[in-house]
Amino acid sequence: MNSSKMDVILHLGQHKTGSKALQAALSYNQKSLAKAGILYPNLCPKHPVVAYQISHFKLFTLLRYRAMKQSGDEKAESFWKLHHELAFPDQSPEDLFKKLHREAIQSNSHTLILSAEDLFDMHTAQELDFEPTLIASAASQLKVCCEQFGFSPRLLIYLRRQDYLAVAHYNQYVKSTTKPELDFESYLSQFFPRLKTFSILGYWREVFGDQSIQIRPYEKSTLPDGIVSDFFTHVLKKPFPQSWKTTPRTIETVNATPPRDYLEFILAQKKLGLSRGQFPQELILKEALKHHRGGLSLEEWFTQDSQMHLLDELKTENEALKEFFRGEKKGAFFTEPVAYPAHTWQPYAGFSPSKAIEIAREVHARSLETHRKKLRQRVQKIATRMVLILLISLLLVLLFSYLI
C-alpha cells in the first residue's frame, strides 16, 4: 500500500444532527471539492432513496453485517438479505476501502470524506433494540481499514443534548414505522440507553484515541449558521465558498422535526390504517416544512419536571462530556438553556379535532395544487408535441411541393 498517509474524515453522526443537510451540501458540490483535492465519493448513485445516494450508508451496512456475524447474531443474515443489494458488489469493508483508496489516488485527492450518521451508535435511527458491542466491532474494523490502506483518520461527531435528541428520534420512529405503537413516554423508556452519549463515545475513544476525535455541539447557540458552515469552518478550516451550490430545502435534505400537531396527525392516520390514503405523509411533512421553521419545541413534549428528570439521569454523562470537550474550549459542551422560566412554559394542549381539520385543509390544498401542477405539465407536454408534429407536417408539405 501507499506509504504516505492520506487524511480521511469519518463523519459518524450522531443521528438527528443535520447529517442530511451536510451530506447534501457535500454531494451537490463534489466537483468543487475535487478541485480542492477533497474526495466525497458516490457509493450508491442510482439508489431510489436520495438519502442513500448522498450518504455512505453502504459503509455502515458492511460494518454492521460483519459485527453481527462476529457476535453470532442470528439476525445477521436477514440484515444482509435486506441490504446486500445496496452494498453490491462489495462484500466487506476492506473491499470498499480498497476502491476508495484507488479512487483517491486516481483523483489526486489528499482528503477523503465519509459520512454516515448510523455509525456513531451502529444502529439506524428508528431501532430500539440496542447492542453496544456492535460499536466496538465497527470501530476496530474501521481502524484496521485505515491502517491497511494508508489513511490517517479524523473522527467527527456532532452531538445533541438528550432531551432534543429523544424528541427527534421519536419523530423519526413515527415517520418511519408502518404501525407505531409506542407513545412518547414509552418510547423514551426503551430508547434511553442510546442517550448515554459519553458512554457510546468511549468505544471510539478506546480504538482511535482522543487526539483523533473531534466533537461539536449541535445546537443553534453554537451553530448559528447551520452544520454546513460549521463543518467547513471548524473541520476543513475554511469558509463555505459563496460561489458553491446551495442545497435546496427538501424533505430529504432537511429531515426536520415537524410541530407535534403534524406528527400527531401522521400518528392518528397510521393507527387508523390511512397512511396511504387522502393525506400522504410526504405532503403533511412538506406542509410542515413550508409553514413551520421555528425548530423543535421541547414544551410540546416535556413538562419541566420530566425534562429535568431526564437530564438529571444523564448528568454524569454530560459532566464527563464537558471535561472531554475542554480540549477544544473551556466551559460547558451544551450551552443552550436547560430550563425555561415556569411562567413561559406552555405544555402541549393535546391534538384537537379543530387542529386535525386545519391540517387536513392545508394538506388537501397542497394536494390539489400538486395535481394542478402535474396536469399543467402534461398539457404543456402534449401541446409541445402537437406543435412539433404540425411543424414537421408543414415542412414535409413544403418539401413535397418543392420536389413536385
PyMOL commands that set and color helices and strands:
alter all, ss='L'
color gray80, all
select helices_A, chain A and resi 19-28+30-35+50-54+57-70+76-87+93-106+133-148+162-176+184-195+197-208+210-212+227-234+251-254+260-271+281-291+298-300+304-313+315-325+342-344+353-403
alter helices_A, ss='H'
color red, helices_A
select strands_A, chain A and resi 6-13+38-39+111-115+151-159+213-217
alter strands_A, ss='S'
color yellow, strands_A
deselect
rebuild
show_as cartoon
